């Protein structure tokens, strides 16, 4: 059992646990790293950057503590804490958009079992993941292929103007 993403000739599938890992660890934590290292923050967003970093670091501390205690025992807590990241990301949407990192919102704020990523959502996700791949992921990174497969999937959506199906 897991998640399947389909768009045209492209496919990506993994377990639900793998999908949560991809969205939270391979994308959201990398967005945090990108922003923490970013020197391109407009003056109007400098205070927001500090607040965003604090909010996301607090989220990941709580999330990782629950994971370390045992995923099954904390499933309800993990569901609740997963909603918290969406609230944090939506609160900082303008800031994330200013750095082309708002695709993380669309990637995380979606059901795991059905629906679709619209072409517009795919475009924003694609820009975010390409930025992460370009600035933070070396060719030797253990998950480089995962990033590349996700990029191909969302490129297919944007190029062919069709949504990515989730099942």
C-alpha positions in Angstrom: 0.0 0.0 0.0 1.3 3.4 -0.8 1.0 6.5 -3.0 1.1 6.5 -6.8 1.6 9.7 -8.8 0.9 9.6 -12.6 1.2 12.2 -15.3 1.3 11.3 -19.0 4.2 8.9 -19.4 5.7 9.6 -16.0 5.1 7.7 -12.8 6.3 7.9 -9.2 5.3 5.6 -6.4 6.3 4.7 -2.9 5.0 3.7 0.5 3.0 6.3 2.6 5.9 6.4 5.0 8.3 7.0 2.1 6.1 9.8 0.8 5.9 11.5 4.2 9.7 11.2 4.4 10.1 12.7 0.9 7.8 15.6 1.6 9.0 16.4 5.1 12.7 15.5 5.0 13.7 15.7 1.4 11.7 18.8 0.6 10.5 20.7 3.7 13.8 20.3 5.6 15.7 21.3 2.4 13.5 24.4 2.0 14.5 25.3 5.6 18.2 24.8 4.8 17.9 26.8 1.6 16.2 29.7 3.4 18.6 29.5 6.3 21.6 29.8 3.9 19.9 32.4 1.6 21.3 35.8 1.4 18.7 36.9 -1.2 16.1 37.8 1.4 14.5 41.2 0.8 14.8 43.6 3.7 11.0 43.5 4.3 11.3 39.7 4.9 14.4 39.6 7.2 12.3 39.4 10.5 10.0 36.9 8.8 12.9 34.7 7.9 14.0 34.4 11.5 10.4 33.6 12.6 10.0 31.1 9.7 13.3 29.3 10.6 12.3 29.2 14.3 8.8 27.8 13.5 10.1 25.1 11.1 13.0 24.1 13.4 10.5 23.7 16.3 8.2 21.7 14.0 11.0 19.3 13.0 12.2 18.9 16.5 8.7 17.8 17.7 8.2 15.7 14.5 11.6 13.9 14.8 11.0 13.3 18.6 7.7 11.5 17.7 9.4 9.5 14.9 12.2 8.4 17.3 9.6 7.2 19.9 8.1 4.9 17.3 5.9 5.7 14.3 3.0 3.4 15.1 2.6 4.5 18.7 2.5 8.1 17.7 0.3 7.9 14.6 -2.4 10.2 15.9 0.2 12.7 17.2 2.0 12.6 13.8 -1.3 13.4 12.0 -1.8 16.4 14.3 1.8 17.6 13.9 1.5 17.1 10.1 -1.4 19.7 10.1 0.9 22.1 12.0 3.5 22.2 9.2 0.7 23.2 6.7 -0.4 26.0 9.0 3.3 27.2 9.4 3.8 27.1 5.6 0.6 28.9 4.8 1.3 31.6 7.3 4.6 32.3 5.6 3.3 31.9 2.0 4.3 35.4 0.8 7.8 34.9 2.2 8.1 31.4 0.5 6.9 32.8 -2.8 9.5 35.6 -2.7 12.2 32.9 -2.8 10.4 30.5 -5.2 10.0 28.0 -2.3 6.2 28.0 -2.1 5.9 24.7 -4.0 6.5 23.0 -0.6 3.0 24.2 0.4 1.3 22.5 -2.5 3.4 19.3 -2.1 2.5 18.9 1.6 -1.0 20.3 1.7 -2.6 17.4 -0.3 -4.3 14.1 0.4 -2.1 11.1 0.2 -4.7 8.8 -1.3 -6.6 10.6 -4.0 -6.9 13.8 -6.0 -4.4 15.6 -8.1 -1.8 18.3 -8.3 -3.1 21.0 -10.7 -0.8 22.2 -13.5 -0.3 25.5 -11.5 0.6 23.5 -8.3 2.9 21.3 -10.4 4.7 24.4 -11.7 5.3 25.8 -8.2 6.4 22.4 -6.9 8.7 22.0 -9.9 10.4 25.4 -9.3 10.9 24.6 -5.6 12.3 21.1 -6.2 14.6 22.4 -9.0 15.9 25.1 -6.7 16.6 22.5 -4.0 18.3 20.2 -6.5 20.4 22.9 -8.0 21.6 24.5 -4.7 21.7 21.7 -2.2 21.8 18.3 -3.8 25.1 17.0 -5.3 25.3 14.2 -7.8 26.6 12.1 -5.0 23.6 12.7 -2.7 21.9 9.4 -1.7 18.5 10.6 -2.8 19.5 12.4 -6.0 17.6 10.0 -8.2 14.4 10.6 -6.2 14.7 14.4 -6.8 15.3 13.7 -10.5 12.3 11.4 -10.8 10.0 13.9 -9.0 11.3 16.7 -11.3 10.5 14.6 -14.4 7.0 13.9 -13.1 6.1 17.6 -12.5 7.9 18.7 -15.7 5.6 16.4 -17.6 2.6 18.1 -16.0 3.8 21.6 -16.9 5.0 20.8 -20.4 1.9 18.8 -21.4 -0.5 21.0 -19.3 -2.1 18.1 -17.5 -2.5 17.5 -13.8 -0.6 14.9 -11.8 -3.0 12.2 -10.5 -2.7 10.9 -7.0 -4.0 7.4 -6.1 
